[in-house]
Amino acid sequence: EAGFETDPLGDLDTETERRLGLLVKERYKTDFYILHRYPLAVRPFYTMPAVDDPKYSNSFDVFIRGEEIISGAQRVHDKDLLLKRIEECNIDPNAIGLQNYINSFR
């Protein structure tokens, strides 16, 4: 609508975040906004997939004037799902420290 193309399943670069901040200010008259349900492909392996659409995640970023100030997400808390996400992300489950993290959910 604003003539700015982005990949709906990709991450936002700094320029896009700033442009979005200007659009939000223009349309909604606020400098503060939250983006939620980021595409799962651009989030860490331990981010919980959205239950209703596995292309997205239970995560968010908080912005002020187009600058990200904080982010967060629900973490995967199920060992089997965690192992599946590790495999999907092509991560070695035997990497240093990762086994301790996985074992914490056993």
Steps between C-alpha positions, in 0.01 A plus 500: 500500500789736574703379203759320710554130424609251766506123528204409724697204639832682528661722759476878501819692438575832671377708206170312490452536877555876476263533206239302690544736794419795273196322359369412846547863613319631192208259515453441874655815651727303735872436528453175692399170344546125538550246224409147598504154341826541314575244230645191667780475242662820631477414869735282712440124521365530853213733399157338527317458169149648485251223563264610222761571229845336517647762263479749788624513859377609840737796507496878495708813455418834664582818310516871571528728196608212279777384733475159662543536876423149621399159371369187656342164435351193653771237514456141396456309825438152362808281447368328188398826333834651598686213332282540190575874483873435544489259207292738284758774563790268407662536840720229647318379813838399644637852483671621818240585763201404289460156658471661844229731366311209341538288815345774711168417334518123560 
